[in-house]
């Protein structure tokens, strides 16, 4: 592994999927006041190496001082320096990251399109929030490893941060913020409004808002945005064309926006942005990150408690709610999950995460073997 310049800041990206690729490609072209060293960790060493190589080419073309390398990431703790890295304290101590980005989880958002099954039917019926334990399992282990092995590192979470980050906070695990979701929507609004910039634009929103609001939505059905402190009208119209993009394209935009955040955190620059899961809060908020401080940047007329309550309610569209360390499911999700695992449908506490993740993994493995329900024709619809 290349050591890079002595003053290089070290960013570790865990994952080699779509989000990790877009993040690393954008980082490679990002100009920073200090050199960046980026290490890609992935369970597939060939995928990690291919990503690092492609990003190195982008850095060469852009003329940026970004050095990218790749190492394998193992499910079990690493035994020695040549065995790759794992989500354990020893690995984090050897890596010594300034910023660690979790850009992977145990559940892909694209599974329904790639491999439909009874499991993806359950997600469709209950909401994406039913996968929370699978989203949180790896990043919780990474956070715990950082506490012991690299306590000065900053953790940025790309795995469903709107609900996972509150879970990590309940476990007293440090996570600075997330990437994607409200940050993606803010970037889209920024473009739609003629690029006014994050210092002028503030966005309150949730992962659930990546989809357009339904016809009968309540006041949490659409993101709220302010430009120079004034509400932005017709947010739905402004976002319509961007929401129509294929979801992988939106994910690429998330990585591109996330690169600016990660580079600034690594080099110590102040960050003004709208980000998911800051301060362990549910949903996304306009924030200012300065040094080790995180401040909400809400409009004067919107109290913090009201913003948190709004995001909590918006998250129910995803079929999950996290508060006080307790995970609960609204009626729709609870009913869908109870058909398979009544013991999980009643909710669970953050402290039960490892056990609950194991139960969800077993349920998923079983339901993946069951074909999806056949699509109903118009003639079969109830009258």
Buried (B, 14 or more C-beta within 10 A) or exposed (E): EEEBEEEBBBBBBBBBBBBBBBBBBBBBBBEBEBBBBBBBBBBEBEBBBBBBEBBBEBBEEEEBBBBBBBBBBBEEBBEEEEBBBBBBBBBBBEBEBBBBBBBBBBBBBEBBEEEBBBBBBBBBBBBBBBBBBBBBBBBBBBBBBBBEBBEEBBBBBBBBBBBBBBBBBBBEBBBBBBBBBBBBBBBBBBBBBEEBEBEBBBBBBBBBBBEBBEEEEEEBBBBBBBBEEEEBEEBBEBBEEBBEEEBBEBBBBBBBBBBBBBBBBBBEBEBBBBBBBBBBBBBBBBBBBEEEEBEBBBBEEBEEEEBBBBBBBBBBBBBBBBBEBEBBBBEBBBEBBBEBBEEBBEBBBBEBBEEBBEBBBEBBEEBBEEEBEEEEEEEEEEE
